[in-house]
Amino acid sequence: MRVKREIAAYGEDDEFVFAQEFPEEKISELRPLFDYGDDDELYAGAYEVTDDIRDRVAAILGIELKPDLSYYVEASEAAD
């Protein structure tokens, strides 16, 4: 199974705004920022980018995170 990694943004009322894919290699840098329990590969669901890690996530992914949006790091099965 190939996994697609994305950072997804949501606005008011959890309205989907956009998602941007990022390379699997970034997970090793992102992993220490999240409380993932037994899911050490961050495969299960979505992980919230909280205010205290927002700047570090943005730096690792090389993107700007807008203050009025909520962000989640997500994994899904990629279509081949």
N, CA, C and O atoms as a CHARMM CRD file, in Angstrom:
* protein
*
  320
    1    1 MET  N      0.84000  -1.18300   0.00000 PROA 1      0.00000
    2    1 MET  CA     0.00000   0.00000   0.00000 PROA 1      0.00000
    3    1 MET  C      0.88600   1.24700   0.00000 PROA 1      0.00000
    4    1 MET  O      1.79300   1.37600   0.82200 PROA 1      0.00000
    5    2 ARG  N      0.61700   2.14400  -0.91100 PROA 2      0.00000
    6    2 ARG  CA     1.30200   3.42000  -0.96000 PROA 2      0.00000
    7    2 ARG  C      0.44600   4.44400  -0.22800 PROA 2      0.00000
    8    2 ARG  O     -0.77200   4.48800  -0.40000 PROA 2      0.00000
    9    3 VAL  N      1.09200   5.26200   0.58500 PROA 3      0.00000
   10    3 VAL  CA     0.38200   6.24300   1.40300 PROA 3      0.00000
   11    3 VAL  C      0.60100   7.63700   0.82800 PROA 3      0.00000
   12    3 VAL  O      1.71000   8.00600   0.44200 PROA 3      0.00000
   13    4 LYS  N     -0.48400   8.39500   0.78200 PROA 4      0.00000
   14    4 LYS  CA    -0.41600   9.78900   0.36400 PROA 4      0.00000
   15    4 LYS  C     -0.45800  10.64500   1.62500 PROA 4      0.00000
   16    4 LYS  O     -1.36500  10.50600   2.44500 PROA 4      0.00000
   17    5 ARG  N      0.52500  11.53000   1.77600 PROA 5      0.00000
   18    5 ARG  CA     0.60600  12.42600   2.93300 PROA 5      0.00000
   19    5 ARG  C      0.17700  13.82000   2.51400 PROA 5      0.00000
   20    5 ARG  O      0.61700  14.33500   1.48600 PROA 5      0.00000
   21    6 GLU  N     -0.68500  14.42600   3.31700 PROA 6      0.00000
   22    6 GLU  CA    -1.17300  15.76600   3.01500 PROA 6      0.00000
   23    6 GLU  C     -1.28500  16.59600   4.27600 PROA 6      0.00000
   24    6 GLU  O     -1.43900  16.06900   5.37700 PROA 6      0.00000
   25    7 ILE  N     -1.20500  17.89500   4.09700 PROA 7      0.00000
   26    7 ILE  CA    -1.63300  18.81100   5.13100 PROA 7      0.00000
   27    7 ILE  C     -2.92500  19.41800   4.60000 PROA 7      0.00000
   28    7 ILE  O     -2.95800  19.96900   3.50000 PROA 7      0.00000
   29    8 ALA  N     -3.97700  19.31300   5.38200 PROA 8      0.00000
   30    8 ALA  CA    -5.29400  19.78400   4.96700 PROA 8      0.00000
   31    8 ALA  C     -5.69200  20.97200   5.83000 PROA 8      0.00000
   32    8 ALA  O     -5.40100  21.02100   7.02500 PROA 8      0.00000
   33    9 ALA  N     -6.36700  21.93000   5.19700 PROA 9      0.00000
   34    9 ALA  CA    -6.80600  23.14300   5.88200 PROA 9      0.00000
   35    9 ALA  C     -8.32800  23.20700   5.89200 PROA 9      0.00000
   36    9 ALA  O     -8.99200  22.87900   4.90900 PROA 9      0.00000
   37   10 TYR  N     -8.85600  23.63900   7.03100 PROA 10     0.00000
   38   10 TYR  CA   -10.30100  23.76300   7.20100 PROA 10     0.00000
   39   10 TYR  C    -10.62200  25.13700   7.77200 PROA 10     0.00000
   40   10 TYR  O     -9.88400  25.67400   8.59800 PROA 10     0.00000
   41   11 GLY  N    -11.73700  25.69100   7.31300 PROA 11     0.00000
   42   11 GLY  CA   -12.17700  26.99700   7.77700 PROA 11     0.00000
   43   11 GLY  C    -13.28700  26.86700   8.80800 PROA 11     0.00000
   44   11 GLY  O    -13.37900  25.87900   9.53700 PROA 11     0.00000
   45   12 GLU  N    -14.12400  27.89100   8.84800 PROA 12     0.00000
   46   12 GLU  CA   -15.24500  27.90100   9.78400 PROA 12     0.00000
   47   12 GLU  C    -16.15000  26.70600   9.53300 PROA 12     0.00000
   48   12 GLU  O    -16.29600  26.24700   8.40000 PROA 12     0.00000
   49   13 ASP  N    -16.75700  26.21100  10.60700 PROA 13     0.00000
   50   13 ASP  CA   -17.66800  25.06100  10.53800 PROA 13     0.00000
   51   13 ASP  C    -17.02600  23.85300   9.87100 PROA 13     0.00000
   52   13 ASP  O    -17.70900  23.06000   9.22300 PROA 13     0.00000
   53   14 ASP  N    -15.70000  23.71300  10.03100 PROA 14     0.00000
   54   14 ASP  CA   -14.94800  22.58200   9.47800 PROA 14     0.00000
   55   14 ASP  C    -15.08000  22.45400   7.96300 PROA 14     0.00000
   56   14 ASP  O    -15.00800  21.35100   7.42200 PROA 14     0.00000
   57   15 GLU  N    -15.27200  23.58100   7.28000 PROA 15     0.00000
   58   15 GLU  CA   -15.36100  23.58200   5.82300 PROA 15     0.00000
   59   15 GLU  C    -13.97400  23.34200   5.22800 PROA 15     0.00000
   60   15 GLU  O    -13.02200  24.05200   5.55000 PROA 15     0.00000
   61   16 PHE  N    -13.86900  22.33800   4.35900 PROA 16     0.00000
   62   16 PHE  CA   -12.60400  22.01800   3.70200 PROA 16     0.00000
   63   16 PHE  C    -12.18900  23.19300   2.81900 PROA 16     0.00000
   64   16 PHE  O    -12.99400  23.70000   2.03800 PROA 16     0.00000
   65   17 VAL  N    -10.92600  23.62800   2.94400 PROA 17     0.00000
   66   17 VAL  CA   -10.41200  24.73600   2.14600 PROA 17     0.00000
   67   17 VAL  C     -9.43400  24.22000   1.08400 PROA 17     0.00000
   68   17 VAL  O     -9.59900  24.51300  -0.10000 PROA 17     0.00000
   69   18 PHE  N     -8.42800  23.46100   1.49600 PROA 18     0.00000
   70   18 PHE  CA    -7.48100  22.89200   0.53300 PROA 18     0.00000
   71   18 PHE  C     -6.64100  21.82800   1.20900 PROA 18     0.00000
   72   18 PHE  O     -6.62400  21.71300   2.43500 PROA 18     0.00000
   73   19 ALA  N     -5.94300  21.05000   0.39300 PROA 19     0.00000
   74   19 ALA  CA    -4.96200  20.07800   0.88000 PROA 19     0.00000
   75   19 ALA  C     -3.75100  20.14400  -0.02500 PROA 19     0.00000
   76   19 ALA  O     -3.86100  20.37200  -1.23000 PROA 19     0.00000
   77   20 GLN  N     -2.59800  19.94100   0.57800 PROA 20     0.00000
   78   20 GLN  CA    -1.35000  19.92700  -0.18400 PROA 20     0.00000
   79   20 GLN  C     -0.57500  18.68100   0.19300 PROA 20     0.00000
   80   20 GLN  O     -0.32600  18.42100   1.37000 PROA 20     0.00000
   81   21 GLU  N     -0.20000  17.91900  -0.81000 PROA 21     0.00000
   82   21 GLU  CA     0.56200  16.69400  -0.58400 PROA 21     0.00000
   83   21 GLU  C      2.00600  17.04900  -0.23800 PROA 21     0.00000
   84   21 GLU  O      2.54200  18.05400  -0.70400 PROA 21     0.00000
   85   22 PHE  N      2.62000  16.20900   0.58100 PROA 22     0.00000
   86   22 PHE  CA     4.03600  16.37300   0.89500 PROA 22     0.00000
   87   22 PHE  C      4.70600  15.00800   0.91100 PROA 22     0.00000
   88   22 PHE  O      4.03000  13.99100   1.06400 PROA 22     0.00000
   89   23 PRO  N      6.03600  14.97000   0.75300 PROA 23     0.00000
   90   23 PRO  CA     6.74300  13.68300   0.64900 PROA 23     0.00000
   91   23 PRO  C      6.78300  12.90300   1.97000 PROA 23     0.00000
   92   23 PRO  O      6.81900  13.47900   3.05800 PROA 23     0.00000
   93   24 GLU  N      6.77600  11.60700   1.83500 PROA 24     0.00000
   94   24 GLU  CA     6.84000  10.68600   2.97500 PROA 24     0.00000
   95   24 GLU  C      8.05700  10.97400   3.85700 PROA 24     0.00000
   96   24 GLU  O      8.00100  10.78700   5.07200 PROA 24     0.00000
   97   25 GLU  N      9.13700  11.42100   3.25900 PROA 25     0.00000
   98   25 GLU  CA    10.37300  11.68100   4.00400 PROA 25     0.00000
   99   25 GLU  C     10.19700  12.73100   5.10100 PROA 25     0.00000
  100   25 GLU  O     10.97400  12.75800   6.05500 PROA 25     0.00000
  101   26 LYS  N      9.20600  13.57900   4.98100 PROA 26     0.00000
  102   26 LYS  CA     8.97000  14.62800   5.98200 PROA 26     0.00000
  103   26 LYS  C      8.39700  14.07500   7.28800 PROA 26     0.00000
  104   26 LYS  O      8.46300  14.74500   8.31900 PROA 26     0.00000
  105   27 ILE  N      7.84200  12.87000   7.25800 PROA 27     0.00000
  106   27 ILE  CA     7.22800  12.29400   8.45600 PROA 27     0.00000
  107   27 ILE  C      8.24000  12.12500   9.58200 PROA 27     0.00000
  108   27 ILE  O      7.89400  12.33300  10.74500 PROA 27     0.00000
  109   28 SER  N      9.46100  11.76000   9.27500 PROA 28     0.00000
  110   28 SER  CA    10.46100  11.58600  10.34100 PROA 28     0.00000
  111   28 SER  C     10.71000  12.90300  11.08400 PROA 28     0.00000
  112   28 SER  O     11.00700  12.88600  12.27800 PROA 28     0.00000
  113   29 GLU  N     10.59200  14.03800  10.39500 PROA 29     0.00000
  114   29 GLU  CA    10.75400  15.33800  11.04600 PROA 29     0.00000
  115   29 GLU  C      9.48700  15.76500  11.78900 PROA 29     0.00000
  116   29 GLU  O      9.56300  16.41900  12.82900 PROA 29     0.00000
  117   30 LEU  N      8.33500  15.39700  11.25700 PROA 30     0.00000
  118   30 LEU  CA     7.05700  15.79300  11.85900 PROA 30     0.00000
  119   30 LEU  C      6.68500  14.93700  13.07100 PROA 30     0.00000
  120   30 LEU  O      6.07800  15.43400  14.02000 PROA 30     0.00000
  121   31 ARG  N      7.04400  13.66200  13.04100 PROA 31     0.00000
  122   31 ARG  CA     6.63400  12.70700  14.07000 PROA 31     0.00000
  123   31 ARG  C      6.84300  13.20600  15.50400 PROA 31     0.00000
  124   31 ARG  O      5.93300  13.04700  16.31800 PROA 31     0.00000
  125   32 PRO  N      7.98300  13.79800  15.85900 PROA 32     0.00000
  126   32 PRO  CA     8.18000  14.22700  17.24600 PROA 32     0.00000
  127   32 PRO  C      7.23200  15.34100  17.70200 PROA 32     0.00000
  128   32 PRO  O      7.13000  15.60600  18.90000 PROA 32     0.00000
  129   33 LEU  N      6.55500  15.98200  16.78400 PROA 33     0.00000
  130   33 LEU  CA     5.67700  17.09800  17.13600 PROA 33     0.00000
  131   33 LEU  C      4.28000  16.66700  17.56900 PROA 33     0.00000
  132   33 LEU  O      3.54000  17.45800  18.15400 PROA 33     0.00000
  133   34 PHE  N      3.91400  15.41500  17.28500 PROA 34     0.00000
  134   34 PHE  CA     2.55200  14.95200  17.51900 PROA 34     0.00000
  135   34 PHE  C      2.47600  13.88900  18.60400 PROA 34     0.00000
  136   34 PHE  O      3.42700  13.14200  18.83300 PROA 34     0.00000
  137   35 ASP  N      1.32200  13.83600  19.27000 PROA 35     0.00000
  138   35 ASP  CA     1.01600  12.77300  20.22700 PROA 35     0.00000
  139   35 ASP  C      0.27200  11.69200  19.44000 PROA 35     0.00000
  140   35 ASP  O     -0.92500  11.82200  19.18500 PROA 35     0.00000
  141   36 TYR  N      0.97200  10.63900  19.06100 PROA 36     0.00000
  142   36 TYR  CA     0.40500   9.65900  18.13800 PROA 36     0.00000
  143   36 TYR  C      0.14100   8.29900  18.77200 PROA 36     0.00000
  144   36 TYR  O     -0.28000   7.37700  18.07300 PROA 36     0.00000
  145   37 GLY  N      0.37400   8.14600  20.06700 PROA 37     0.00000
  146   37 GLY  CA     0.09000   6.87600  20.72800 PROA 37     0.00000
  147   37 GLY  C      0.84600   5.73300  20.08400 PROA 37     0.00000
  148   37 GLY  O      2.06500   5.80600  19.92600 PROA 37     0.00000
  149   38 ASP  N      0.14100   4.68100  19.71100 PROA 38     0.00000
  150   38 ASP  CA     0.75100   3.50000  19.08700 PROA 38     0.00000
  151   38 ASP  C      0.94700   3.66100  17.57900 PROA 38     0.00000
  152   38 ASP  O      1.52300   2.78400  16.93500 PROA 38     0.00000
  153   39 ASP  N      0.48200   4.75400  17.01900 PROA 39     0.00000
  154   39 ASP  CA     0.52800   4.97500  15.57400 PROA 39     0.00000
  155   39 ASP  C      1.80400   5.71500  15.19100 PROA 39     0.00000
  156   39 ASP  O      1.75600   6.85300  14.72400 PROA 39     0.00000
  157   40 ASP  N      2.95300   5.05500  15.39400 PROA 40     0.00000
  158   40 ASP  CA     4.23500   5.73700  15.20800 PROA 40     0.00000
  159   40 ASP  C      4.53300   6.12600  13.76200 PROA 40     0.00000
  160   40 ASP  O      5.43800   6.92600  13.52500 PROA 40     0.00000
  161   41 GLU  N      3.80500   5.58600  12.79500 PROA 41     0.00000
  162   41 GLU  CA     3.98400   5.96800  11.38900 PROA 41     0.00000
  163   41 GLU  C      2.97900   7.03800  10.95800 PROA 41     0.00000
  164   41 GLU  O      2.98800   7.47100   9.80600 PROA 41     0.00000
  165   42 LEU  N      2.11100   7.46300  11.88300 PROA 42     0.00000
  166   42 LEU  CA     1.09000   8.48000  11.60400 PROA 42     0.00000
  167   42 LEU  C      0.19200   8.08400  10.42900 PROA 42     0.00000
  168   42 LEU  O     -0.06700   8.88900   9.53400 PROA 42     0.00000
  169   43 TYR  N     -0.27400   6.83800  10.44400 PROA 43     0.00000
  170   43 TYR  CA    -1.15500   6.33300   9.39200 PROA 43     0.00000
  171   43 TYR  C     -2.63300   6.48100   9.73700 PROA 43     0.00000
  172   43 TYR  O     -3.46600   6.56500   8.83500 PROA 43     0.00000
  173   44 ALA  N     -2.97000   6.51300  11.00800 PROA 44     0.00000
  174   44 ALA  CA    -4.36800   6.42400  11.43300 PROA 44     0.00000
  175   44 ALA  C     -5.00700   7.80400  11.57300 PROA 44     0.00000
  176   44 ALA  O     -4.85800   8.46900  12.59800 PROA 44     0.00000
  177   45 GLY  N     -5.69800   8.21000  10.55700 PROA 45     0.00000
  178   45 GLY  CA    -6.47900   9.42500  10.66700 PROA 45     0.00000
  179   45 GLY  C     -5.70600  10.70800  10.46300 PROA 45     0.00000
  180   45 GLY  O     -4.73400  10.76700   9.71000 PROA 45     0.00000
  181   46 ALA  N     -6.17200  11.74000  11.16100 PROA 46     0.00000
  182   46 ALA  CA    -5.62700  13.08300  11.00400 PROA 46     0.00000
  183   46 ALA  C     -5.06300  13.56500  12.33600 PROA 46     0.00000
  184   46 ALA  O     -5.60300  13.27300  13.40300 PROA 46     0.00000
  185   47 TYR  N     -3.97200  14.30300  12.24800 PROA 47     0.00000
  186   47 TYR  CA    -3.31300  14.83500  13.42900 PROA 47     0.00000
  187   47 TYR  C     -3.35300  16.35100  13.38000 PROA 47     0.00000
  188   47 TYR  O     -2.86300  16.96100  12.43000 PROA 47     0.00000
  189   48 GLU  N     -3.93700  16.95700  14.40600 PROA 48     0.00000
  190   48 GLU  CA    -4.12500  18.40500  14.42800 PROA 48     0.00000
  191   48 GLU  C     -2.80200  19.14400  14.58700 PROA 48     0.00000
  192   48 GLU  O     -1.95900  18.77900  15.40600 PROA 48     0.00000
  193   49 VAL  N     -2.64400  20.17900  13.79300 PROA 49     0.00000
  194   49 VAL  CA    -1.50200  21.08300  13.91600 PROA 49     0.00000
  195   49 VAL  C     -1.93600  22.17200  14.89000 PROA 49     0.00000
  196   49 VAL  O     -2.62600  23.11900  14.51200 PROA 49     0.00000
  197   50 THR  N     -1.53000  22.02600  16.13100 PROA 50     0.00000
  198   50 THR  CA    -1.93400  22.96900  17.17400 PROA 50     0.00000
  199   50 THR  C     -1.08400  24.24000  17.11000 PROA 50     0.00000
  200   50 THR  O     -0.04600  24.27200  16.44900 PROA 50     0.00000
  201   51 ASP  N     -1.53200  25.26500  17.79300 PROA 51     0.00000
  202   51 ASP  CA    -0.83300  26.55600  17.77400 PROA 51     0.00000
  203   51 ASP  C      0.62400  26.43600  18.21400 PROA 51     0.00000
  204   51 ASP  O      1.48900  27.13800  17.69000 PROA 51     0.00000
  205   52 ASP  N      0.90000  25.56000  19.16300 PROA 52     0.00000
  206   52 ASP  CA     2.26200  25.45400  19.68800 PROA 52     0.00000
  207   52 ASP  C      3.24400  24.77300  18.73100 PROA 52     0.00000
  208   52 ASP  O      4.45400  24.87100  18.93300 PROA 52     0.00000
  209   53 ILE  N      2.75300  24.08700  17.69700 PROA 53     0.00000
  210   53 ILE  CA     3.65100  23.44700  16.72300 PROA 53     0.00000
  211   53 ILE  C      3.48400  24.00800  15.31400 PROA 53     0.00000
  212   53 ILE  O      4.19200  23.59700  14.39500 PROA 53     0.00000
  213   54 ARG  N      2.57300  24.92500  15.14400 PROA 54     0.00000
  214   54 ARG  CA     2.24400  25.47400  13.81600 PROA 54     0.00000
  215   54 ARG  C      3.48600  25.99000  13.06800 PROA 54     0.00000
  216   54 ARG  O      3.69200  25.64500  11.90400 PROA 54     0.00000
  217   55 ASP  N      4.30100  26.80600  13.72400 PROA 55     0.00000
  218   55 ASP  CA     5.48500  27.37500  13.05800 PROA 55     0.00000
  219   55 ASP  C      6.48500  26.30000  12.65200 PROA 55     0.00000
  220   55 ASP  O      7.09900  26.39100  11.58900 PROA 55     0.00000
  221   56 ARG  N      6.65000  25.28100  13.49600 PROA 56     0.00000
  222   56 ARG  CA     7.60000  24.21500  13.16800 PROA 56     0.00000
  223   56 ARG  C      7.10500  23.35900  12.01000 PROA 56     0.00000
  224   56 ARG  O      7.88900  22.96500  11.14600 PROA 56     0.00000
  225   57 VAL  N      5.80100  23.06900  11.98900 PROA 57     0.00000
  226   57 VAL  CA     5.23500  22.30900  10.87500 PROA 57     0.00000
  227   57 VAL  C      5.39300  23.09300   9.56800 PROA 57     0.00000
  228   57 VAL  O      5.77100  22.52600   8.54400 PROA 57     0.00000
  229   58 ALA  N      5.10500  24.38900   9.60700 PROA 58     0.00000
  230   58 ALA  CA     5.24300  25.23800   8.42700 PROA 58     0.00000
  231   58 ALA  C      6.68700  25.22500   7.92200 PROA 58     0.00000
  232   58 ALA  O      6.92000  25.13900   6.71700 PROA 58     0.00000
  233   59 ALA  N      7.63900  25.30900   8.82300 PROA 59     0.00000
  234   59 ALA  CA     9.05300  25.31300   8.43900 PROA 59     0.00000
  235   59 ALA  C      9.46400  23.97500   7.82900 PROA 59     0.00000
  236   59 ALA  O     10.17200  23.95000   6.82200 PROA 59     0.00000
  237   60 ILE  N      9.03700  22.88300   8.41400 PROA 60     0.00000
  238   60 ILE  CA     9.38500  21.55100   7.90200 PROA 60     0.00000
  239   60 ILE  C      8.80600  21.34700   6.50500 PROA 60     0.00000
  240   60 ILE  O      9.47900  20.81600   5.62200 PROA 60     0.00000
  241   61 LEU  N      7.55800  21.76800   6.30500 PROA 61     0.00000
  242   61 LEU  CA     6.90600  21.55800   5.01600 PROA 61     0.00000
  243   61 LEU  C      7.20600  22.67000   4.01900 PROA 61     0.00000
  244   61 LEU  O      6.90900  22.53400   2.83200 PROA 61     0.00000
  245   62 GLY  N      7.78800  23.76200   4.48700 PROA 62     0.00000
  246   62 GLY  CA     8.13200  24.85600   3.59400 PROA 62     0.00000
  247   62 GLY  C      6.92600  25.59600   3.04600 PROA 62     0.00000
  248   62 GLY  O      6.93000  26.04100   1.89900 PROA 62     0.00000
  249   63 ILE  N      5.88300  25.72900   3.87600 PROA 63     0.00000
  250   63 ILE  CA     4.66700  26.41500   3.44500 PROA 63     0.00000
  251   63 ILE  C      4.24200  27.41800   4.51000 PROA 63     0.00000
  252   63 ILE  O      4.69100  27.35900   5.65500 PROA 63     0.00000
  253   64 GLU  N      3.37500  28.33500   4.11500 PROA 64     0.00000
  254   64 GLU  CA     2.80800  29.29500   5.05900 PROA 64     0.00000
  255   64 GLU  C      1.47000  28.76500   5.54800 PROA 64     0.00000
  256   64 GLU  O      0.64100  28.32600   4.75100 PROA 64     0.00000
  257   65 LEU  N      1.26000  28.80700   6.86300 PROA 65     0.00000
  258   65 LEU  CA    -0.01500  28.39700   7.43900 PROA 65     0.00000
  259   65 LEU  C     -0.77200  29.65000   7.86800 PROA 65     0.00000
  260   65 LEU  O     -0.28400  30.42900   8.68700 PROA 65     0.00000
  261   66 LYS  N     -1.94700  29.83600   7.32100 PROA 66     0.00000
  262   66 LYS  CA    -2.74600  31.02200   7.61300 PROA 66     0.00000
  263   66 LYS  C     -3.36800  30.91200   9.00100 PROA 66     0.00000
  264   66 LYS  O     -3.83500  29.84000   9.38800 PROA 66     0.00000
  265   67 PRO  N     -3.37800  32.01100   9.75300 PROA 67     0.00000
  266   67 PRO  CA    -3.86000  31.96100  11.14300 PROA 67     0.00000
  267   67 PRO  C     -5.35500  31.68100  11.29300 PROA 67     0.00000
  268   67 PRO  O     -5.78500  31.23100  12.35400 PROA 67     0.00000
  269   68 ASP  N     -6.14500  31.93400  10.26900 PROA 68     0.00000
  270   68 ASP  CA    -7.59300  31.75100  10.39000 PROA 68     0.00000
  271   68 ASP  C     -8.07100  30.36700   9.95800 PROA 68     0.00000
  272   68 ASP  O     -9.27700  30.13100   9.88000 PROA 68     0.00000
  273   69 LEU  N     -7.15000  29.45400   9.67800 PROA 69     0.00000
  274   69 LEU  CA    -7.50000  28.09600   9.27400 PROA 69     0.00000
  275   69 LEU  C     -6.98200  27.07600  10.27500 PROA 69     0.00000
  276   69 LEU  O     -5.98800  27.30800  10.96400 PROA 69     0.00000
  277   70 SER  N     -7.66700  25.94800  10.34500 PROA 70     0.00000
  278   70 SER  CA    -7.21400  24.81400  11.15400 PROA 70     0.00000
  279   70 SER  C     -6.54100  23.82000  10.21300 PROA 70     0.00000
  280   70 SER  O     -7.03100  23.56200   9.11400 PROA 70     0.00000
  281   71 TYR  N     -5.42200  23.27100  10.65200 PROA 71     0.00000
  282   71 TYR  CA    -4.64300  22.36000   9.80400 PROA 71     0.00000
  283   71 TYR  C     -4.51400  20.99000  10.45600 PROA 71     0.00000
  284   71 TYR  O     -4.46200  20.85700  11.67800 PROA 71     0.00000
  285   72 TYR  N     -4.46400  19.97600   9.59400 PROA 72     0.00000
  286   72 TYR  CA    -4.29000  18.58800  10.02900 PROA 72     0.00000
  287   72 TYR  C     -3.32400  17.89300   9.07900 PROA 72     0.00000
  288   72 TYR  O     -3.38000  18.08000   7.86400 PROA 72     0.00000
  289   73 VAL  N     -2.44400  17.09500   9.65300 PROA 73     0.00000
  290   73 VAL  CA    -1.59100  16.21900   8.86600 PROA 73     0.00000
  291   73 VAL  C     -2.36600  14.91500   8.71200 PROA 73     0.00000
  292   73 VAL  O     -2.77900  14.30200   9.69800 PROA 73     0.00000
  293   74 GLU  N     -2.55700  14.50100   7.46400 PROA 74     0.00000
  294   74 GLU  CA    -3.40300  13.34200   7.16700 PROA 74     0.00000
  295   74 GLU  C     -2.67400  12.32300   6.30200 PROA 74     0.00000
  296   74 GLU  O     -1.73700  12.65500   5.57500 PROA 74     0.00000
  297   75 ALA  N     -3.11300  11.10100   6.39600 PROA 75     0.00000
  298   75 ALA  CA    -2.60200  10.02400   5.55500 PROA 75     0.00000
  299   75 ALA  C     -3.78800   9.29100   4.95000 PROA 75     0.00000
  300   75 ALA  O     -4.79800   9.06100   5.61500 PROA 75     0.00000
  301   76 SER  N     -3.65100   8.92900   3.68200 PROA 76     0.00000
  302   76 SER  CA    -4.68100   8.13000   3.02700 PROA 76     0.00000
  303   76 SER  C     -4.00000   7.19900   2.02900 PROA 76     0.00000
  304   76 SER  O     -2.85000   7.41000   1.64400 PROA 76     0.00000
  305   77 GLU  N     -4.72400   6.17500   1.62300 PROA 77     0.00000
  306   77 GLU  CA    -4.17600   5.24900   0.63900 PROA 77     0.00000
  307   77 GLU  C     -4.15200   5.95000  -0.71200 PROA 77     0.00000
  308   77 GLU  O     -5.15400   6.51400  -1.15300 PROA 77     0.00000
  309   78 ALA  N     -3.00800   5.90500  -1.35400 PROA 78     0.00000
  310   78 ALA  CA    -2.85400   6.56000  -2.65500 PROA 78     0.00000
  311   78 ALA  C     -3.32400   5.63700  -3.76900 PROA 78     0.00000
  312   78 ALA  O     -3.06400   4.43300  -3.75800 PROA 78     0.00000
  313   79 ALA  N     -4.01400   6.22200  -4.71600 PROA 79     0.00000
  314   79 ALA  CA    -4.42100   5.47200  -5.89500 PROA 79     0.00000
  315   79 ALA  C     -3.21800   5.30400  -6.81000 PROA 79     0.00000
  316   79 ALA  O     -2.47800   6.25900  -7.04600 PROA 79     0.00000
  317   80 ASP  N     -3.02300   4.12400  -7.31200 PROA 80     0.00000
  318   80 ASP  CA    -1.88500   3.89500  -8.22400 PROA 80     0.00000
  319   80 ASP  C     -2.30200   4.01300  -9.65700 PROA 80     0.00000
  320   80 ASP  O     -1.47600   3.85100 -10.55600 PROA 80     0.00000
